[in-house]
Amino acid sequence: VQLQASGGGLVQPGGSLRLSCAASGNVFRIVAMGWYRQVPGKQRELVASLTDGGVKEYADFVKGRFILSRDITKDTVFLQMNSLKPEDTAVYFCGDPPGGYWGQGTQVTVSS
C-alpha cells in the first residue's frame, strides 16, 4: 500500500486548506485511513480517521472545523480544514496505523 499526501501550504488564520491522500497498491488491506499531525517535540496525534465501515472519528480540537471525506472510486481521502488557527500548524500525515501504512507528511502553516 502506498499513500500519497498533498495539499499543505501556508494560510492565514481563519483560512482553509484541503488535504488529499491517495491510496494505491493493495488498498483492500487498509483498515482505517485517517489524518494525523505532529509538531517538533511532540507525539503524532489523531486529527480524523475513517474506518472501512464509514465511521468517522475527530479529535476534539477540530470538531466543527475539519471535515473528513472519501472518494471510494479514487481511493482518496480528503481533509477539508476550515477556520484554521495558528495552533493547527504541523506536519500532517495520512496513515492507517492498524495496517501499518503511512504517507509522507505535508506541512501546514497557519500564520499571518
N, CA, C and O of each residue as an XYZ file, in Angstrom:
448
protein
N       0.850     -1.191      0.000
C       0.000      0.000      0.000
C       0.886      1.241      0.000
O       1.835      1.341      0.778
N       0.567      2.172     -0.871
C       1.263      3.460     -0.893
C       0.234      4.562     -0.667
O      -0.862      4.540     -1.227
N       0.614      5.516      0.161
C      -0.252      6.657      0.451
C       0.471      7.931      0.038
O       1.601      8.180      0.459
N      -0.186      8.730     -0.784
C       0.415      9.968     -1.296
C      -0.401     11.146     -0.815
O      -1.552     11.325     -1.214
N       0.205     11.951      0.051
C      -0.481     13.116      0.606
C      -0.118     14.375     -0.171
O       0.991     14.502     -0.690
N      -1.064     15.297     -0.242
C      -0.823     16.571     -0.898
C      -1.784     17.614     -0.342
O      -2.766     17.284      0.323
N      -1.483     18.883     -0.629
C      -2.418     19.944     -0.299
C      -2.010     20.869      0.821
O      -2.743     21.811      1.123
N      -0.873     20.643      1.450
C      -0.447     21.540      2.514
C       0.004     22.883      1.968
O       0.061     23.099      0.758
N       0.322     23.779      2.893
C       0.797     25.082      2.476
C       0.685     26.100      3.592
O       0.483     25.760      4.757
N       0.821     27.354      3.204
C       0.749     28.475      4.139
C      -0.599     29.160      3.979
O      -1.023     29.469      2.866
N      -1.260     29.391      5.092
C      -2.562     30.032      5.054
C      -2.691     30.959      6.252
O      -2.088     30.719      7.299
N      -3.471     32.009      6.098
C      -3.687     32.944      7.192
C      -4.700     32.375      8.188
O      -5.524     31.536      7.827
N      -4.637     32.828      9.423
C      -5.647     32.389     10.399
C      -7.057     32.664      9.880
O      -7.337     33.718      9.311
N      -7.930     31.687     10.093
C      -9.295     31.788      9.591
C      -9.473     31.235      8.194
O     -10.598     31.095      7.715
N      -8.371     30.922      7.542
C      -8.436     30.413      6.180
C      -8.705     28.921      6.118
O      -8.942     28.269      7.135
N      -8.662     28.392      4.896
C      -8.978     26.982      4.661
C      -7.919     26.328      3.785
O      -7.265     26.976      2.967
N      -7.777     25.050      3.981
C      -6.946     24.209      3.124
C      -7.627     22.863      2.973
O      -8.403     22.446      3.833
N      -7.333     22.192      1.880
C      -7.862     20.856      1.666
C      -6.702     19.895      1.408
O      -5.940     20.062      0.456
N      -6.585     18.910      2.252
C      -5.561     17.899      2.087
C      -6.159     16.683      1.382
O      -7.325     16.340      1.578
N      -5.337     16.045      0.562
C      -5.758     14.835     -0.133
C      -4.773     13.717      0.163
O      -3.578     13.961      0.330
N      -5.272     12.503      0.228
C      -4.421     11.335      0.422
C      -4.911     10.244     -0.514
O      -5.999      9.696     -0.339
N      -4.095      9.940     -1.504
C      -4.454      8.933     -2.493
C      -3.761      7.621     -2.158
O      -2.546      7.574     -1.963
N      -4.545      6.570     -2.096
C      -4.015      5.239     -1.807
C      -3.868      4.451     -3.101
O      -4.681      4.570     -4.017
N      -2.821      3.649     -3.155
C      -2.618      2.777     -4.314
C      -2.014      1.466     -3.828
O      -1.599      1.339     -2.676
N      -1.978      0.512     -4.718
C      -1.480     -0.809     -4.353
C      -2.601     -1.675     -3.813
O      -3.727     -1.621     -4.308
N      -2.302     -2.469     -2.806
C      -3.295     -3.380     -2.216
C      -4.201     -2.631     -1.233
O      -4.131     -2.843     -0.023
N      -5.033     -1.770     -1.764
C      -5.850     -0.890     -0.915
C      -6.845     -1.675     -0.070
O      -7.351     -1.158      0.926
N      -7.131     -2.915     -0.453
C      -8.069     -3.719      0.328
C      -7.494     -4.045      1.711
O      -8.221     -4.466      2.611
N      -6.184     -3.844      1.868
C      -5.560     -4.111      3.164
C      -5.765     -2.967      4.163
O      -5.514     -3.130      5.357
N      -6.219     -1.821      3.676
C      -6.372     -0.668      4.553
C      -7.510     -0.904      5.531
O      -8.595     -1.333      5.140
N      -7.259     -0.622      6.808
C      -8.241     -0.843      7.871
C      -8.964      0.459      8.214
O     -10.194      0.514      8.198
N      -8.211      1.488      8.519
C      -8.816      2.755      8.952
C      -7.875      3.889      8.567
O      -6.926      4.188      9.291
N      -8.133      4.506      7.449
C      -7.261      5.575      6.988
C      -7.685      6.901      7.594
O      -8.873      7.177      7.766
N      -6.701      7.706      7.910
C      -7.029      8.990      8.504
C      -5.880      9.965      8.420
O      -4.873      9.713      7.759
N      -6.046     11.076      9.097
C      -5.049     12.136      9.139
C      -4.545     12.314     10.565
O      -5.309     12.279     11.530
N      -3.266     12.503     10.660
C      -2.609     12.703     11.940
C      -1.678     13.890     11.781
O      -1.318     14.245     10.659
N      -1.282     14.511     12.881
C      -0.367     15.624     12.766
C       0.676     15.563     13.858
O       0.492     14.938     14.903
N       1.780     16.235     13.577
C       2.897     16.211     14.515
C       3.647     17.520     14.461
O       3.910     18.063     13.388
N       3.989     18.019     15.635
C       4.851     19.189     15.749
C       6.139     18.747     16.417
O       6.145     17.748     17.137
N       7.223     19.461     16.198
C       8.506     19.054     16.792
C       8.416     18.910     18.308
O       7.882     19.773     19.004
N       8.947     17.809     18.791
C       8.980     17.567     20.227
C       7.733     16.941     20.801
O       7.659     16.671     21.999
N       6.742     16.709     19.940
C       5.505     16.105     20.426
C       5.185     14.843     19.644
O       5.682     14.631     18.538
N       4.346     14.016     20.241
C       3.935     12.798     19.551
C       2.922     13.098     18.456
O       2.193     14.089     18.505
N       2.901     12.232     17.491
C       1.911     12.339     16.429
C       0.527     12.105     17.044
O       0.347     11.207     17.866
N      -0.448     12.927     16.633
C      -1.771     12.805     17.210
C      -2.829     12.681     16.127
O      -2.659     13.150     15.002
N      -3.916     12.040     16.497
C      -5.029     11.859     15.582
C      -5.711     13.188     15.294
O      -5.954     13.983     16.203
N      -6.015     13.422     14.025
C      -6.852     14.554     13.632
C      -8.241     14.035     13.280
O      -9.241     14.490     13.835
N      -8.297     13.092     12.366
C      -9.566     12.495     11.963
C      -9.279     11.169     11.277
O      -8.278     11.026     10.575
N     -10.155     10.209     11.484
C      -9.966      8.918     10.834
C     -11.292      8.365     10.362
O     -12.358      8.762     10.833
N     -11.204      7.440      9.421
C     -12.376      6.867      8.794
C     -12.178      5.365      8.687
O     -11.220      4.904      8.066
N     -13.080      4.601      9.289
C     -12.967      3.157      9.183
C     -13.543      2.707      7.839
O     -14.238      3.459      7.157
N     -13.242      1.493      7.490
C     -13.753      0.945      6.244
C     -15.271      0.899      6.247
O     -15.903      0.929      5.191
N     -15.848      0.825      7.429
C     -17.303      0.824      7.534
C     -17.914      2.200      7.475
O     -19.134      2.345      7.539
N     -17.069      3.224      7.352
C     -17.579      4.577      7.190
C     -17.728      5.363      8.476
O     -18.282      6.462      8.461
N     -17.249      4.830      9.589
C     -17.352      5.538     10.859
C     -16.227      6.574     10.937
O     -15.059      6.253     10.721
N     -16.592      7.813     11.245
C     -15.615      8.896     11.343
C     -15.336      9.232     12.800
O     -16.226      9.233     13.651
N     -14.085      9.512     13.046
C     -13.673      9.947     14.375
C     -12.876     11.230     14.226
O     -11.985     11.319     13.381
N     -13.194     12.220     15.043
C     -12.496     13.502     15.009
C     -11.902     13.808     16.383
O     -12.492     13.500     17.418
N     -10.733     14.414     16.363
C     -10.178     14.944     17.605
C     -11.026     16.126     18.060
O     -11.579     16.853     17.235
N     -11.125     16.316     19.358
C     -11.963     17.404     19.881
C     -11.540     18.759     19.341
O     -12.381     19.631     19.123
N     -10.240     18.944     19.124
C      -9.759     20.268     18.738
C     -10.075     20.630     17.286
O      -9.802     21.753     16.862
N     -10.648     19.694     16.513
C     -11.011     20.023     15.134
C     -12.503     19.858     14.860
O     -12.968     20.142     13.756
N     -13.242     19.407     15.846
C     -14.680     19.208     15.633
C     -15.348     20.533     15.273
O     -15.148     21.555     15.928
N     -16.131     20.479     14.231
C     -16.821     21.671     13.758
C     -16.011     22.506     12.792
O     -16.535     23.445     12.192
N     -14.738     22.176     12.632
C     -13.884     22.947     11.717
C     -13.362     22.095     10.556
O     -13.278     22.575      9.426
N     -13.020     20.861     10.823
C     -12.450     19.982      9.800
C     -13.484     18.939      9.388
O     -14.291     18.484     10.199
N     -13.441     18.578      8.125
C     -14.358     17.568      7.599
C     -13.575     16.517      6.830
O     -12.815     16.831      5.914
N     -13.771     15.280      7.215
C     -13.114     14.149      6.554
C     -14.091     13.532      5.563
O     -15.255     13.305      5.892
N     -13.620     13.261      4.357
C     -14.480     12.635      3.366
C     -13.665     11.663      2.522
O     -12.435     11.648      2.583
N     -14.352     10.870      1.749
C     -13.672      9.833      0.964
C     -14.311      9.716     -0.415
O     -15.533      9.757     -0.559
N     -13.467      9.574     -1.409
C     -13.907      9.256     -2.760
C     -13.518      7.804     -3.006
O     -12.363      7.500     -3.304
N     -14.490      6.919     -2.878
C     -14.199      5.493     -2.976
C     -13.669      5.126     -4.358
O     -12.788      4.277     -4.489
N     -14.210      5.769     -5.380
C     -13.823      5.411     -6.743
C     -12.356      5.738     -7.021
O     -11.723      5.129     -7.884
N     -11.824      6.718     -6.269
C     -10.442      7.119     -6.482
C      -9.534      6.700     -5.332
O      -8.356      7.059     -5.314
N     -10.065      5.946     -4.374
C      -9.283      5.519     -3.210
C      -8.564      6.708     -2.586
O      -7.377      6.637     -2.265
N      -9.286      7.775     -2.423
C      -8.704      9.017     -1.902
C      -9.513      9.513     -0.715
O     -10.744      9.479     -0.718
N      -8.796      9.972      0.294
C      -9.424     10.566      1.464
C      -9.043     12.037      1.512
O      -7.899     12.404      1.241
N     -10.005     12.869      1.858
C      -9.781     14.310      1.900
C      -9.980     14.831      3.324
O     -10.767     14.287      4.099
N      -9.266     15.872      3.639
C      -9.468     16.579      4.900
C      -9.660     18.052      4.578
O      -8.708     18.756      4.241
N     -10.888     18.505      4.686
C     -11.192     19.920      4.494
C     -10.994     20.618      5.824
O     -11.668     20.309      6.807
N     -10.073     21.551      5.849
C      -9.734     22.251      7.080
C     -10.188     23.706      6.972
O      -9.687     24.464      6.141
N     -11.128     24.078      7.808
C     -11.675     25.425      7.814
C     -11.353     26.116      9.135
O     -10.984     25.472     10.117
N     -11.498     27.416      9.139
C     -11.260     28.202     10.355
C      -9.935     27.827     11.005
O      -9.862     27.581     12.209
N      -8.910     27.787     10.198
C      -7.608     27.348     10.689
C      -7.045     28.335     11.710
O      -7.240     29.547     11.617
N      -6.342     27.768     12.685
C      -5.743     28.543     13.759
C      -4.221     28.343     13.738
O      -3.742     27.332     13.224
N      -3.473     29.274     14.278
C      -2.012     29.086     14.319
C      -1.606     27.780     14.992
O      -0.603     27.175     14.610
N      -2.361     27.343     15.974
C      -2.030     26.093     16.660
C      -2.289     24.850     15.812
O      -1.947     23.739     16.219
N      -2.887     25.029     14.645
C      -3.040     23.910     13.715
C      -1.769     23.682     12.903
O      -1.673     22.702     12.164
N      -0.813     24.561     13.031
C       0.450     24.413     12.316
C       1.141     23.120     12.720
O       1.390     22.878     13.901
N       1.447     22.295     11.729
C       2.052     20.992     11.997
C       2.357     20.326     10.661
O       1.971     20.818      9.600
N       3.053     19.205     10.736
C       3.167     18.320      9.587
C       2.021     17.328      9.672
O       1.853     16.640     10.680
N       1.251     17.262      8.629
C       0.093     16.377      8.590
C       0.439     15.121      7.789
O       0.998     15.188      6.694
N       0.091     13.981      8.369
C       0.358     12.693      7.749
C      -0.956     11.962      7.506
O      -1.842     11.963      8.361
N      -1.077     11.345      6.350
C      -2.166     10.401      6.193
C      -1.617      9.024      6.505
O      -0.463      8.719      6.204
N      -2.437      8.210      7.101
C      -1.944      6.911      7.500
C      -3.038      5.967      7.942
O      -4.187      6.358      8.149
N      -2.656      4.733      8.079
C      -3.523      3.668      8.560
C      -2.732      2.937      9.649
O      -2.117      1.905      9.379
N      -2.744      3.458     10.858
C      -1.949      2.830     11.924
C      -2.248      1.356     12.154
O      -1.311      0.582     12.350
N      -3.515      0.928     12.138
C      -3.756     -0.507     12.342
C      -3.086     -1.373     11.284
O      -2.606     -2.470     11.569
N      -3.062     -0.852     10.042
C      -2.451     -1.616      8.963
C      -0.957     -1.375      8.843
O      -0.254     -2.127      8.168
N      -0.466     -0.314      9.505
C       0.953     -0.015      9.452
C       1.399      0.759      8.233
O       2.559      0.678      7.829
N       0.473      1.519      7.637
C       0.811      2.256      6.416
C       0.809      3.757      6.689
O      -0.086      4.270      7.361
N       1.808      4.451      6.170
C       1.914      5.896      6.332
C       2.362      6.533      5.032
O       3.174      5.975      4.294
N       1.816      7.719      4.762
C       2.296      8.511      3.660
C       3.340      9.494      4.153
O       3.637      9.563      5.346
N       3.888     10.246      3.223
C       4.827     11.283      3.629
C       4.037     12.439      4.221
O       2.849     12.578      3.929
N       4.641     13.242      5.017
C       3.942     14.362      5.626
C       3.818     15.540      4.687
O       4.582     15.679      3.732
N       2.850     16.380      4.971
C       2.705     17.628      4.242
C       2.572     18.747      5.267
O       1.785     18.655      6.210
N       3.357     19.805      5.066
C       3.413     20.889      6.045
C       2.216     21.809      5.899
O       1.879     22.250      4.801
N       1.584     22.088      7.018
C       0.525     23.090      7.089
C       0.986     24.169      8.052
O       1.283     23.889      9.213
N       1.045     25.396      7.570
C       1.466     26.520      8.394
C       0.368     27.565      8.391
O      -0.058     28.038      7.337
N      -0.085     27.918      9.585
C      -1.129     28.927      9.728
C      -0.509     30.140     10.394
O      -0.171     30.119     11.578
N      -0.368     31.187      9.615
C       0.328     32.364     10.121
C      -0.075     33.588      9.322
O      -0.361     33.507      8.127
N      -0.093     34.728     10.008
C      -0.369     35.967      9.310
C       0.931     36.639      8.879
O       0.900     37.709      8.269
